């Protein structure tokens, strides 16, 4: 169900890398003139060579059923093709969903409760065998098996019969709601309208898996490739992953992946500072290296910015992600909207952004939805605080709320040094609110304790730092888990932190979900965001900016608004 979707979304889309997230993972990324760099120069991309990927987090659970990806992921998307995928273009164009294995993004019927796809001709696995619709059906069904959990859980909620299905190892009959009338046709029957089904079909659960080659939990060691590369080495659960060309992949069936390098060598478990140092030096194999999960920190960025050659090798991206203050209106004094509004006015976003690493790494936010067209971004600022806070207006509201002499509150945050929910951000908020007569006591928790506390309906504090990233670039997976009253979870991971259960909001979410015109849906999501924002259940603080180095002999840099990070399916090396 959607609430669990967020649990796996790593609360941290930063790892999307981020999810990003997370093979995740993922606006309007600038490119810093990345295509006109040394290495890339103006040379045309050429095939050949080895691309090295230097990462902090291992590419664990390299099984399409277990991966939680955005748009098919980064490294996973080289091996696993899906019914649809993200458009591999810079900026806003890259936030669009496009066909992959299928001939189109899906044909809806019966009020978007039935979705039909036709596979392209000529699709083959790494062994030359034909990819069929039955393989996609089986790939999805095995993602329901308990031993292969971890992937996006939407299908359990959306597919008829999905909530009770236990996967093909226990139930060999399969899901009746996925039909394969012939080898190239697959039909999905949903229990409710879902106009954004094409976005979901980018997740790796939609990758084909030949039943005869399924080895259960060991499948991750050598999954059968449907993409341009196949796995030839997987050591220590994704710590060292080597990919080589799948000779049966045909570019004529794949308009998205360029597959320039002959080999992809993924090395993980590295310290972020080591990764950035190696990319900076670009010696030996590191000259043709990139990272899919390691950002430049404030100090590193300052150093890089002073070096023209290094600065030209920084890719800049924006992923759909918001850092914010959350209120629990069940806890006094946050049950009073005037108190929440006062805090909203008192926030000094300039100091918060400085605490997050500066304006190069964070952009001020006054809306909950990210500043991207695909989300339906609609500008609003219900409680204008200016750049440094409006302490006078905050004091007026506190007086109206019966706190003329000020009040004392506790702000819960993580002790993790993530520049998001960390002590630096909390201290900046503490200083700003002091000017408005609000004394803030800081409660710092170890990261796991912090997550357990804020996502438990029984222990959720009244005032805490939070963040959210979307499973795909739309307002749906951004607003629904946080503000849909039917997604309040009393026993388990709860993300509706404001415990909002408003019939008009729930009804509008259902109405938008029926829309198959994604532009129209985006407009409606933006209007809903503006409406919810009036309640001051959150205080949007900033959207992160991702700055990542790449080697001097890497070119053809593409950074989309879907992921916000360099797309390794596009790069070529010298």
Buried (B, 14 or more C-beta within 10 A) or exposed (E): BBBBBBBBBBBBBBBBBBBBBBBBBBBBBBBBEBBEBEBBEEEEEEEEBBBBBBBBBBBBBBBBBBBBBBBBBBBBBBBBBBBBBBBBBBBBEBBBBBBBBBBEBBBBEEEBBBBBBBBBEEBBBBEEBBBBBBBBBBBBBBBBBEEBBBBBBBBBBBBBBBEEBEBBBEBEEBBEBBBBEEEBBBBBBBBEBBBBBBBBBBBBBBBBBBEEBBEEEEBBBBBBBBBBBBBEEBEEBBBBBBBBBBEBBEEEBBEBBBBBBBBBBBBBEBEBEEBBEBBBEBEEBBBBBBBBBBBBBBEBBEBBBEEEEBBBBBBBBBBBBBBBBBBBBEBEBBEBBBBBBBBBBBBBBBBBBBBBBBEBBBBBBBBBBBBBBBBBBBEBBBBEBEEEBBBEBBBBBBBBBEBEEBBEBBBBBBBBEBBBBBBBBBBBBBBBBBBBBBEBEEBBBEBEEBBEBBBBBEEBBBBBBBBBBBBBBBBBBBBBBBBBBEBBBEEEBBBBBBBBBBEEBBEBBBEBBBBBEBEEBBBBBBBBBBBBBEBBBBBBBBBBBBBBBBBBBBBBBBBBBBBBBBBBBBBBBB
